[in-house]
């Protein structure tokens, strides 16, 4: 892209951002001085209650996901450990992979406990 094209592109981007800011400023100006109504407060409380419920569900879902991930890492570690026990040219790599999976499982369990 030539420097002239870059300059035009930046100018277009700046002009768009100026329009966005002007629009936002106009929106804010129309709200200045407007007192909140009891209906506004009730709507806000309802939205907050719903947001808290969604956050709790998300935390629970994340905890379950982390627990499942830890279990999957443990299963993978066991498979690698069994392969390492059989020996062969890849035994060292299997032992390393088993250790990595066990570490990942422990990290997932710690994250789940921290929720």
MIPA-314043 format. One record per residue (C-alpha): residue number from 0; x, y negated, z. Coordinates in Angstrom, 1 decimal, always signed. Each point is the difference from the previous one (the first is absolute). Layout:
% MIPA-314043
+-----+--------+--------+--------+
! num !     px !     py !     pz !
+-----+--------+--------+--------+
! NUM !      X !      Y !      Z !
...
+-----+--------+--------+--------+
This chain:
% MIPA-314043
+-----+--------+--------+--------+
! num !     px !     py !     pz !
+-----+--------+--------+--------+
!   0 !   +0.0 !   +0.0 !   +0.0 !
!   1 !   +1.5 !   -3.4 !   -1.0 !
!   2 !   +0.4 !   -2.7 !   +2.6 !
!   3 !   -2.8 !   -2.0 !   -1.6 !
!   4 !   -2.4 !   +2.9 !   +0.2 !
!   5 !   +1.0 !   +0.6 !   +3.7 !
!   6 !   -0.6 !   -3.7 !   +0.8 !
!   7 !   -3.4 !   +0.1 !   -1.7 !
!   8 !   -0.9 !   +3.2 !   +1.9 !
!   9 !   +1.1 !   -1.6 !   +3.3 !
!  10 !   -2.0 !   -3.1 !   -0.8 !
!  11 !   -3.1 !   +2.0 !   -0.8 !
!  12 !   +0.4 !   +1.9 !   +3.3 !
!  13 !   +0.4 !   -3.2 !   +1.9 !
!  14 !   -3.0 !   -1.5 !   -1.6 !
!  15 !   -2.1 !   +3.0 !   +0.9 !
!  16 !   +1.2 !   -0.1 !   +3.6 !
!  17 !   -0.8 !   -3.7 !   +0.2 !
!  18 !   -3.6 !   +0.8 !   -1.2 !
!  19 !   -0.3 !   +2.7 !   +2.6 !
!  20 !   +1.1 !   -2.3 !   +2.8 !
!  21 !   -2.3 !   -2.8 !   -1.2 !
!  22 !   -2.9 !   +2.5 !   +0.0 !
!  23 !   +0.9 !   +1.2 !   +3.5 !
!  24 !   +0.3 !   -3.6 !   +1.3 !
!  25 !   -3.4 !   -0.7 !   -1.4 !
!  26 !   -1.5 !   +3.0 !   +1.7 !
!  27 !   +1.6 !   -1.0 !   +3.3 !
!  28 !   -1.3 !   -3.6 !   -0.3 !
!  29 !   -3.6 !   +1.2 !   -0.3 !
!  30 !   +0.3 !   +1.9 !   +3.3 !
!  31 !   +1.5 !   -2.9 !   +2.0 !
!  32 !   -2.3 !   -1.2 !   +2.6 !
!  33 !   -2.4 !   +2.9 !   -0.4 !
!  34 !   -0.8 !   +1.4 !   +3.4 !
!  35 !   -0.1 !   +3.8 !   +0.4 !
!  36 !   -3.5 !   +1.3 !   +0.6 !
!  37 !   -1.0 !   +2.8 !   +2.2 !
!  38 !   -0.6 !   +2.0 !   -3.1 !
!  39 !   +3.6 !   -0.6 !   -1.1 !
!  40 !   +1.2 !   +1.2 !   +3.5 !
!  41 !   -2.2 !   +3.1 !   -0.2 !
!  42 !   +1.3 !   +0.8 !   -3.5 !
!  43 !   +3.6 !   -0.5 !   +1.2 !
!  44 !   -0.6 !   +2.3 !   +3.0 !
!  45 !   -1.6 !   +2.7 !   -2.2 !
!  46 !   +2.9 !   -0.2 !   -2.4 !
!  47 !   +2.5 !   +0.2 !   +2.9 !
!  48 !   -1.8 !   +3.1 !   +1.4 !
!  49 !   +0.0 !   +1.7 !   -3.4 !
!  50 !   +3.7 !   -0.9 !   -0.5 !
!  51 !   +1.0 !   +1.5 !   +3.4 !
!  52 !   -2.0 !   +3.2 !   -0.9 !
!  53 !   +1.8 !   +0.3 !   -3.3 !
!  54 !   +3.4 !   -0.6 !   +1.6 !
!  55 !   -0.7 !   +2.7 !   +2.5 !
!  56 !   -1.0 !   +2.4 !   -2.7 !
!  57 !   +3.1 !   -0.9 !   -2.0 !
!  58 !   +2.2 !   +0.7 !   +3.0 !
!  59 !   -1.7 !   +3.3 !   +0.6 !
!  60 !   +0.4 !   +1.0 !   -3.6 !
!  61 !   +3.6 !   -1.0 !   +0.0 !
!  62 !   +0.7 !   +2.0 !   +3.1 !
!  63 !   -1.6 !   +3.1 !   -1.6 !
!  64 !   +2.0 !   -0.5 !   -3.2 !
!  65 !   +3.2 !   -0.4 !   +1.9 !
!  66 !   -0.7 !   +3.2 !   +1.9 !
!  67 !   -0.8 !   +1.9 !   -3.2 !
!  68 !   +3.3 !   -1.4 !   -1.5 !
!  69 !   +2.0 !   +1.2 !   +3.0 !
!  70 !   -1.5 !   +3.4 !   -0.3 !
!  71 !   +0.8 !   +0.2 !   -3.7 !
!  72 !   +3.6 !   -1.1 !   +0.8 !
!  73 !   +0.3 !   +2.7 !   +2.6 !
!  74 !   -1.3 !   +2.6 !   -2.5 !
!  75 !   +2.5 !   -1.1 !   -2.6 !
!  76 !   +2.8 !   +0.0 !   +2.6 !
!  77 !   -0.9 !   +3.6 !   +0.9 !
!  78 !   +0.0 !   +1.1 !   -3.7 !
!  79 !   +3.5 !   -1.6 !   -0.4 !
!  80 !   +1.3 !   +1.5 !   +3.2 !
!  81 !   -1.2 !   +3.5 !   -1.2 !
!  82 !   +1.7 !   -0.6 !   -3.3 !
!  83 !   +3.2 !   -1.0 !   +1.8 !
!  84 !   -0.1 !   +3.1 !   +2.1 !
!  85 !   -0.1 !   +2.2 !   -3.1 !
!  86 !   +3.3 !   -1.6 !   -0.9 !
!  87 !   +1.3 !   -0.5 !   -3.5 !
!  88 !   +1.6 !   -2.9 !   -1.7 !
!  89 !   -2.8 !   -2.5 !   +0.9 !
!  90 !   -0.1 !   +0.8 !   +3.7 !
!  91 !   +1.7 !   -3.2 !   +1.1 !
!  92 !   -2.4 !   -2.1 !   -2.1 !
!  93 !   -3.0 !   +1.9 !   +1.5 !
!  94 !   +1.3 !   -0.7 !   +3.5 !
!  95 !   +0.4 !   -3.7 !   -0.8 !
!  96 !   -3.5 !   -0.1 !   -1.5 !
!  97 !   -1.4 !   +1.7 !   +3.1 !
!  98 !   +1.7 !   -2.6 !   +2.2 !
!  99 !   -1.4 !   -2.8 !   -2.1 !
! 100 !   -3.5 !   +1.3 !   +0.2 !
! 101 !   +0.2 !   +0.5 !   +3.7 !
! 102 !   +1.2 !   -3.6 !   +0.4 !
! 103 !   -2.9 !   -1.2 !   -2.2 !
! 104 !   -2.5 !   +2.0 !   +2.1 !
! 105 !   +1.4 !   -1.5 !   +3.2 !
! 106 !   -0.3 !   -3.5 !   -1.5 !
! 107 !   -3.6 !   +0.6 !   -1.1 !
! 108 !   -0.8 !   +1.2 !   +3.5 !
! 109 !   +1.6 !   -3.1 !   +1.6 !
! 110 !   -2.0 !   -2.3 !   -2.3 !
! 111 !   -3.2 !   +1.9 !   +0.8 !
! 112 !   +0.7 !   -0.4 !   +3.7 !
! 113 !   +0.7 !   -3.7 !   -0.4 !
! 114 !   -3.5 !   -0.7 !   -1.4 !
+-----+--------+--------+--------+
